[in-house]
Amino acid sequence: MNEVNEKIEQTLKSCQSACFCNKGEFYPDKDFGSKIRQSLDNEKLLLSFARSALKDIDGVYVKNAKFDGEFVFLEILVNNEQRQVSIKL
């Protein structure tokens, strides 16, 4: 795996962590995390919460978000390269 792909994979892992962690429950940084569990199958709200959680990660834009059972799927642009992240709620 080349250096660019490694950086993208690390960025995707950071995105997963930021979305999975409940906002306010991470001791060192109370602003880390998301409120996606509060969106209750409202995909517009889910998208908003995901974008808010990832806004400080450089080069990342959440293009789309959807629920599928107990999973959330996010389409993310990392430096204009489209990737998908899944999170089990």
N, C-alpha and C positions, 0 to 999 in steps of 0.2 A: 504494500500500500504506500503510495507516495505521500509526501508531506502535506499537500493540499487536501487530499482525502482524509488524512488523519485529523487535520484541523476541523474539517467539516463534521466528521464523526464526533469529535469532542464537543463541538458547538451543539450538535443534536442532543447529546447526552445532557448538556447544560439546560437545554430547552425542556427536556423531559423532567429533569429535577425541579426546575422552576415551576412547571405546570402541576406536577404531582404534589408538591409540598403545599399544605394549606397556608395561605397568607397569615402571617402573625404568629406562626408556631415554630419558626426557625429561630432559636435563641440568639445567635450572633447578629442577625439582621431581621428585625421584625417586618420589614417591607419585602422580604424575599418570599416568593411563592405566588399562588393564585387562588382565586375564588371559584374555579370552574365547577366544583361540586355544588355550588349554590345556583347553578344555571338551570337545573331541573328540566332537561330536555329542550331548553330554549336555545337553539343553535346560534341565534344572533347574540344573545347574552354570552354564550360560550365563546364565541369569536372575540367579543369585546374583552372578556376576562383573560383569554389567552394572549391577546395583543398587549394588554396591560402588564402581564407577567413577564413578557419577553422584550418589552420596549427598550431595556437597557443593554441587551445583548447586541453587540456591534454586528451589522451585516445581516440581521435577521428580520424577516417580515412574515407574519402569519397571513397566508392567502385565504385559507378556508378552514373551517372546523365543523366536525359532525360527530354525532353520537351513533354508536352501533352496539346496542346492548349495554354491557358494563365497560365498554371501551370508548375512548375519545380518540379520534383521528384528526391530526392537524397536518395540513399542507403548508409547508414552510419554505420560504425562499431564503437560502443562505448564500449571500453574495450573488443573487440572481440565478442560483441553481436550485431547482425545485426538488424537495425531499419530503418524506412523510414520517411523522412521529406518532406512535400510538401510546396511550396511557391507560392502564387498567385502573378504574375507580374503585 
